[in-house]
Amino acid sequence: MQEEKIDVLMATYNTNIDFLKMQIDSLLNQTYKEINIIISDDASTHEDTKNTLKEYLKKDNRIQVFFNEKNLGYVKNFEFLLEKSKANYIMFCDHDDIWYNNKVDMMYKKIVETKTDLVYCNARQIDKDGKVLQESYIDYKHLPKINGKNCILACSRHIAIGCSQMFTKNIKEQMIPYKKSVIAHDWINMYLATLANGVAYIDEPLFDYRLHEENEFGGRSLNQNLNRWKKQYGNTYKAYSKYRNWAITDTFYNGSKMCDEYVHIDVNDKILNYYEKIIETKVFNIHFLKYFKYLGFNGIKSRALKEIVLFHMPLLGFMKFKLR
């Protein structure tokens, strides 16, 4: 199979230097050599971050670094990177993970063989010291394993973290310029891909996904996020209501609104209406079947029960939250 250039896009900001070096080294050690590593530093105030990037810039001509004069924020920084990308295949890259040396190679083969617009893979979850926390991130988080064009699920929930994805230039060109509603670059590209040539999943860990204190919510379980929230805001009903509203609105509803703004299909109206109704629910919402219709998938297991309590049973959710 003839190799062609693949753009690997990395955003940095005051990055832990040890993590950054391990990640860039893992990119340079890929068995697939035809990659461009495009890095955008989002106006880091730590000089060691900038100095490290400058050092790597001299080491390998496949590395390109941009230093933003002002902080754009995580989402807009990736829009900037997408605008710089010229390759037919693109990968998002976190600054603190470690890619296995066959990651790019396996994902490129998969996207070519399946003729899809996006592929994503599994990962191990590690802590700040590199200790393995979970052998399978997908199974631990009870995330969907999609092969095909499930646009309903791609609209209703976030499916795959960006650092697990490879997608086509066709999808990139639909993504940019960003619309006002963009909250997650790795959600909208999945949705667009399911409406185009579909997606494919590789059920094998191809990188180590790092969890540490600077990860705000990503990678943690529902229980871990609830405990962090309770520690910050207390265990009152007001605190739980605030958490519930955030979880439904920011983590689900706003993502679906984003998808609908990009490409409207009739089922989106029903998904958004479902979220609007459960946001308004104060005691109990009986429409459980809608949850399974719009959000269910094979392998969801215990996650379904937790989300149903969160969405449909606010009072029961508060009791569990308070007693946790």
C-alpha positions in Angstrom: 0.0 0.0 0.0 1.5 3.3 -1.1 2.0 5.7 1.8 0.8 9.3 1.6 1.2 12.2 4.0 -0.9 12.3 7.1 -1.2 15.4 9.3 -1.0 14.9 13.0 -2.4 18.0 14.8 -1.3 18.8 18.4 -2.3 21.7 20.6 -0.1 22.7 23.5 -0.4 25.1 26.5 1.9 25.1 29.5 2.4 21.4 29.0 4.2 19.1 31.4 7.6 18.8 29.7 8.1 15.1 30.4 4.7 14.3 29.0 5.3 16.4 25.9 8.7 14.8 25.2 7.2 11.3 25.5 4.4 12.1 23.2 6.5 13.8 20.5 9.0 11.0 20.7 6.2 8.4 20.2 5.2 10.3 17.1 8.7 10.4 15.7 9.0 6.6 16.3 5.9 5.7 14.2 6.5 2.9 11.7 4.5 5.0 9.3 7.0 7.7 8.4 5.0 9.9 6.1 3.5 12.2 8.7 3.5 15.9 9.3 3.4 16.9 13.0 1.7 20.3 13.1 1.8 21.9 16.6 0.1 25.0 17.8 1.2 26.4 21.1 -1.6 28.5 22.5 0.4 31.4 24.0 2.0 29.3 26.8 3.3 31.4 29.6 5.8 28.7 30.6 9.0 29.3 28.7 10.1 25.6 29.0 7.1 24.6 26.9 8.2 26.9 24.1 11.8 26.0 24.4 11.1 22.3 24.2 9.0 22.8 21.0 11.8 24.8 19.5 14.3 22.0 20.3 12.1 19.4 18.5 11.6 21.8 15.6 15.3 21.5 14.9 15.4 17.7 15.3 13.0 16.6 12.5 11.8 18.4 9.4 8.4 16.7 9.7 7.7 19.0 12.7 6.1 22.4 12.2 5.3 24.7 15.2 3.1 27.8 15.4 3.3 30.1 18.5 0.0 31.9 19.0 0.4 35.5 20.1 -2.8 35.3 22.2 -4.7 32.4 23.8 -7.4 31.0 21.5 -8.7 28.2 23.8 -8.6 24.5 23.2 -11.4 24.4 20.6 -10.3 27.4 18.5 -6.7 26.2 18.6 -7.7 23.0 16.9 -9.7 25.0 14.3 -6.4 26.9 13.6 -4.6 23.6 13.2 -7.3 22.2 10.8 -6.9 25.3 8.7 -3.1 24.6 8.4 -3.7 21.0 7.5 -3.3 20.1 3.8 -3.2 16.3 3.9 -5.9 13.9 2.8 -5.9 12.2 6.2 -5.8 13.9 9.6 -5.3 12.9 13.2 -5.9 14.8 16.4 -3.2 14.4 19.1 -3.2 15.2 22.8 0.1 16.6 24.1 0.3 14.2 27.1 -0.5 10.7 25.7 1.9 8.0 24.3 1.2 6.6 20.8 2.2 3.0 20.1 4.6 2.9 17.1 2.0 1.1 14.9 -0.9 3.5 15.6 -0.7 5.6 12.4 0.0 2.6 10.2 -2.9 0.5 11.5 -5.4 3.4 11.3 -4.3 4.4 7.8 -4.8 0.8 6.6 -8.2 0.6 8.2 -9.5 3.9 6.7 -8.3 2.9 3.2 -9.6 -0.7 3.4 -13.1 0.3 4.7 -13.3 3.4 2.5 -14.9 5.3 5.4 -14.4 8.9 6.4 -13.3 8.3 10.0 -11.8 5.5 12.0 -11.2 5.3 15.7 -9.5 2.9 18.1 -9.3 1.8 21.6 -6.7 2.9 24.2 -5.3 2.0 27.6 -5.8 4.5 30.3 -2.7 5.4 32.3 -2.0 7.8 35.2 0.6 10.6 35.5 3.3 8.0 36.3 2.5 5.7 33.4 0.7 3.1 35.6 -2.0 1.3 33.7 -5.4 2.1 35.2 -7.6 0.4 32.5 -6.6 -2.0 29.8 -9.6 -0.9 27.6 -10.7 2.7 27.8 -13.7 1.9 25.5 -15.0 -0.9 27.8 -14.3 1.0 31.0 -16.3 4.0 29.8 -19.0 1.8 28.1 -18.5 3.7 24.8 -20.1 2.7 21.4 -18.2 0.6 18.9 -19.6 1.8 15.6 -19.0 0.5 12.2 -21.3 2.2 9.7 -23.5 5.2 9.6 -25.3 5.5 13.0 -26.0 9.3 12.6 -28.6 9.2 15.4 -26.1 8.1 18.0 -23.4 10.4 16.6 -25.8 13.4 17.1 -27.1 12.4 20.5 -23.8 11.7 22.3 -20.1 12.1 22.1 -18.6 8.8 20.9 -14.9 9.0 20.5 -12.1 11.1 21.9 -10.2 13.0 19.3 -6.8 11.4 20.0 -8.3 8.0 19.0 -9.4 9.2 15.5 -8.2 9.5 11.9 -10.5 11.2 9.4 -10.5 12.5 5.8 -9.9 15.9 4.3 -13.5 15.7 3.1 -14.7 15.9 6.7 -12.2 18.6 7.6 -13.5 20.8 4.8 -17.0 20.4 6.2 -15.9 21.3 9.7 -14.2 24.6 9.0 -14.7 27.4 9.4 -16.3 26.5 12.7 -19.9 27.4 13.3 -20.7 29.4 16.5 -22.1 26.3 18.2 -18.9 24.2 18.1 -18.1 22.8 21.5 -16.2 19.6 20.5 -14.2 19.2 17.3 -14.0 15.4 17.9 -17.8 15.2 18.1 -18.8 17.1 15.0 -16.3 15.2 12.8 -17.8 11.9 13.9 -21.3 13.2 13.1 -20.3 14.4 9.7 -18.6 11.2 8.9 -21.7 9.1 9.7 -23.6 11.2 7.2 -20.9 10.7 4.6 -19.0 7.4 4.0 -19.4 6.2 7.6 -17.0 5.2 10.4 -15.0 2.2 11.4 -13.7 1.0 14.8 -10.5 -0.8 15.7 -11.0 -2.9 18.8 -7.4 -2.7 19.9 -5.6 -0.2 22.1 -3.2 1.8 20.0 -2.1 4.4 22.5 -1.9 5.2 26.2 -4.5 7.9 27.2 -3.2 9.8 30.2 -5.4 10.8 33.1 -4.0 13.3 35.6 -5.2 16.2 37.7 -5.1 18.7 34.9 -7.8 16.7 33.0 -10.9 18.5 34.1 -13.5 15.8 33.4 -12.2 13.8 30.5 -11.4 10.1 31.1 -13.1 9.9 34.5 -16.1 7.8 35.4 -19.5 9.3 36.3 -18.8 8.5 40.0 -15.4 10.2 39.9 -16.9 13.3 38.3 -19.7 13.4 40.8 -17.3 13.2 43.7 -15.1 16.0 42.3 -18.2 18.1 41.8 -19.5 17.4 45.3 -16.1 18.3 46.8 -16.2 21.7 45.0 -19.9 22.6 45.4 -21.2 20.5 48.4 -23.9 17.8 48.6 -27.0 20.0 48.7 -29.9 19.6 46.3 -28.9 22.9 44.7 -25.4 21.5 44.0 -26.8 18.4 42.5 -29.3 20.3 40.4 -26.4 22.4 39.1 -24.4 19.3 38.2 -27.4 17.6 36.5 -28.1 20.7 34.4 -24.4 20.9 33.4 -24.3 17.2 32.6 -27.4 17.2 30.4 -26.9 20.6 28.8 -23.2 20.9 28.2 -22.4 17.2 27.8 -25.4 16.1 25.7 -27.8 18.8 24.5 -25.3 21.4 23.3 -23.5 18.8 21.3 -26.7 17.8 19.6 -27.4 21.4 18.8 -24.0 21.7 17.3 -24.6 18.8 15.0 -28.0 20.1 14.0 -26.5 23.5 13.0 -24.0 21.8 10.7 -26.4 19.4 9.0 -30.1 19.3 9.9 -32.0 16.0 9.6 -35.5 15.3 10.8 -34.5 13.1 13.7 -32.4 15.9 15.3 -35.6 17.7 16.2 -36.8 14.7 18.2 -33.4 14.3 19.9 -33.3 18.0 20.9 -36.9 17.9 22.1 -36.1 14.9 24.3 -33.2 16.7 25.9 -35.3 19.8 26.4 -38.0 17.8 28.2 -35.7 16.0 30.5 -33.9 19.3 31.4 -37.2 20.6 32.6 -38.0 17.4 34.6 -38.1 18.0 38.4 -39.3 14.7 39.8 -39.8 11.9 37.2 -39.9 11.5 33.5 -41.7 8.4 32.2 -40.4 8.4 28.6 -37.6 5.8 29.1 -38.1 4.3 25.6 -36.8 7.6 24.1 -33.6 7.2 26.0 -33.0 3.7 24.4 -34.1 5.0 21.0 -31.7 7.9 20.8 -28.9 7.0 23.2 -28.8 3.2 23.5 -26.2 0.9 21.9 -24.8 -2.6 22.4 -22.4 -2.6 25.3 -23.8 0.3 27.2 -24.5 -1.9 30.2 -24.4 -0.1 33.6 -23.9 3.2 32.0 -27.6 3.1 30.8 -28.9 2.8 34.3 -26.7 5.7 35.6 -27.8 8.0 32.7 -31.5 7.0 33.1 -31.4 8.0 36.8 -29.6 11.3 35.9 -32.1 12.1 33.1 -35.4 10.7 34.3 -35.2 10.5 38.1 -33.8 13.8 39.5 -34.9 13.0 43.1 -33.4 9.5 43.1 -30.2 10.9 41.6 -29.9 13.5 44.3 -30.3 10.8 47.0 -27.5 8.8 45.5 -25.4 11.9 45.1 -25.9 12.9 48.7 -25.1 9.5 50.1 -22.1 8.8 47.9 
